[in-house]
Amino acid sequence: MSQASDRSMAPGAPVDRRTFLKVAGGTALTLPWLGCSGSKAPGGSVVIVGAGLSGISTALLLEERGIAVTLVEARDRIGGRIYTMDDVVGKPDAGGPVLGASYERLLKIAKALDAPIVPMKNFETSELEYVNGQNVIAADWAGSAANKLVGAEREILPGLLVGFYAGKNLTLEDGHAWTSPKHADLDIPLDEFLRRQGASPEALRLMNIASNNNDLSTTSALWALREAQRRRDTKVRGMMESPGGNSRIPEKLATAIKGPIHKGSPVTKISSGQNGVEVTCASGATYKADYCVITVPFSVLRGITVDPPFQGAQKEAVEQIPYTAITQYFLVPKKSFWDEDKLPPLMWTDTPIERIFPQRDPDGRLMSLTCWIDGASAIKLDAMPEADQIAFVKAELARIRPSTKDNVEVARIMSWARDPYSKGAYSNYLPGQATRLKPVMGNPWQRLHFAGEHTAFTSPGMEGAMESAERVADEVLARL
Ligand SMILES: Cc1cc2nc3c(=O)[nH]c(=O)nc-3n(C[C@H](O)[C@H](O)[C@H](O)COP(=O)(O)OP(=O)(O)OC[C@H]3O[C@@H](n4cnc5c(N)ncnc54)[C@H](O)[C@@H]3O)c2cc1C
């Protein structure tokens, strides 16, 4: 059995290279990180809102074609949802910890611009399941009394159950199929779909814990099926990492951008007029350009004034697409409690503290642990004062694993739902939204264009951000 604590997430517009090549024509110019050729466009200017991975990549692509780019970023740092906790021992990644060896676009640009990415070195060799009041080593799960699953489910670790059921008789043909009207009959609540697939009540209970979404009942089955399709069709397996943390990747890429990056500048208004766009920041500063690329999550965009206002299905998507709530507690051990109780530090639990991921240094030494909670449990904890959250997490951990009592400190808390510039970890889809709203989410609106993981179709997470950058650069170039 493989490890169940999968932090990779499900989440991709067709990347139309032909459009780009059509725009290209003329003098051949080698684009070092895409490995394709094009020509400089006749000039023009673009303001990009957000210096996360999609904003940085869009800037690099547009500058390659001679477009003047200005980036406007709310935070004092770049990288957005790729976020290494540099002040926590072991430098765990809060956002974007899992970098797949299949992330072709990201690996290519990283190589071309010397951003450090290497194969992941340290893997956990075992996992502890705390289920129905008992601790069970993963290898003993199938035969354990704590395992109340039924039939073939019994062989599957709790964290792998969604993948097990979503992968059965999978009808999605390719990476785009999950948003096709053809599959609207699967745009139903995920719990209902899993029940139809034969999941027992206990399996449904376990699948609703640490599910990478807010709740199975409010998530489209297509969201999980898309992930299953990707797992089925991915040719390259394995994990990569950036020494010193994944934030080093966007930081390095950003050094190649020639245009200004205005950090600490939250955008409050974006206007599209007949001849150009105007972006206004909270400070009153304004930036004008021919076009604007908006990369902020829709959860954040709904709080920014857009003029003229969105219409129709796109308006609905901006206002309603949910984002997964994730709250993380970064734990620093005072002593090696895992040596004391001889149990694996990696944990999957059916308690409100959900999952624990160890962070190791290059020599394999365990430095810190991330307690990773999503959905309803995260929302509940977010509503409590920080001291109460810390006390709760420590007490719960000590209850299920006594060796941690008085042996861990909480160094940091990161709530993605409460973060004003993310308002959630990643886009999710209510039943009905995958086939009705997803296809129009990234459509241009007036002189405004959209990038970001939420506008990607075929790739999830960081690679989705890259996919969206390629698509939006093509779109803008076609108009300049
Ligand atoms: C907890 C967590 C776990 C994840 N795990 C993985 C994983 O394992 N693997 C994976 O591939 N992906 C993972 N992801 C997703 C991945 O991090 C994102 O998909 C990717 O980084 C998104 O890049 P982006 O450019 O689309 O968005 P962002 O990184 O969010 O960039 C948008 C930028 O806009 C800025 N912004 C917001 N509001 C404003 C404003 N008003 N004015 C100006 N700027 C603004 C933000 O600060 C941000 O820098 C995870 C994310 C989270 C949060």
The ligand as an ORCA input file, in Angstrom:
! r2SCAN-3c Opt
* xyz 0 1
  C      -2.173     24.872      1.212
  C      -1.898     24.724     -0.227
  C      -1.391     23.541     -0.710
  C      -1.104     23.400     -2.051
  N      -0.520     22.258     -2.480
  C      -0.087     22.181     -3.765
  C       0.705     21.114     -4.201
  O       1.059     20.264     -3.404
  N       1.090     21.055     -5.498
  C       0.745     22.030     -6.395
  O       1.111     21.938     -7.578
  N       0.020     23.081     -6.001
  C      -0.390     23.191     -4.709
  N      -1.085     24.272     -4.280
  C      -1.556     25.221     -5.269
  C      -0.482     26.130     -5.804
  O       0.225     26.703     -4.750
  C      -1.208     27.198     -6.611
  O      -2.060     26.576     -7.570
  C      -0.300     28.134     -7.377
  O       0.773     28.567     -6.594
  C      -1.202     29.282     -7.800
  O      -0.486     30.253     -8.516
  P      -1.315     31.463     -9.109
  O      -0.363     32.361     -9.768
  O      -2.467     30.935     -9.873
  O      -2.009     32.158     -7.830
  P      -1.328     32.906     -6.597
  O      -0.083     32.262     -6.212
  O      -2.382     33.026     -5.577
  O      -0.982     34.335     -7.191
  C      -1.881     35.409     -7.141
  C      -1.137     36.610     -6.598
  O      -2.054     37.706     -6.538
  C      -1.764     38.441     -5.361
  N      -2.938     39.226     -4.996
  C      -4.054     38.819     -4.365
  N      -4.889     39.854     -4.210
  C      -4.299     40.926     -4.756
  C      -4.668     42.281     -4.897
  N      -5.833     42.752     -4.426
  N      -3.801     43.136     -5.512
  C      -2.606     42.698     -6.003
  N      -2.212     41.401     -5.876
  C      -3.037     40.541     -5.266
  C      -1.428     37.362     -4.348
  O      -0.726     37.889     -3.257
  C      -0.614     36.391     -5.192
  O       0.763     36.693     -5.144
  C      -1.370     24.463     -2.930
  C      -1.876     25.675     -2.449
  C      -2.131     25.804     -1.106
  C      -2.618     27.113     -0.580
*
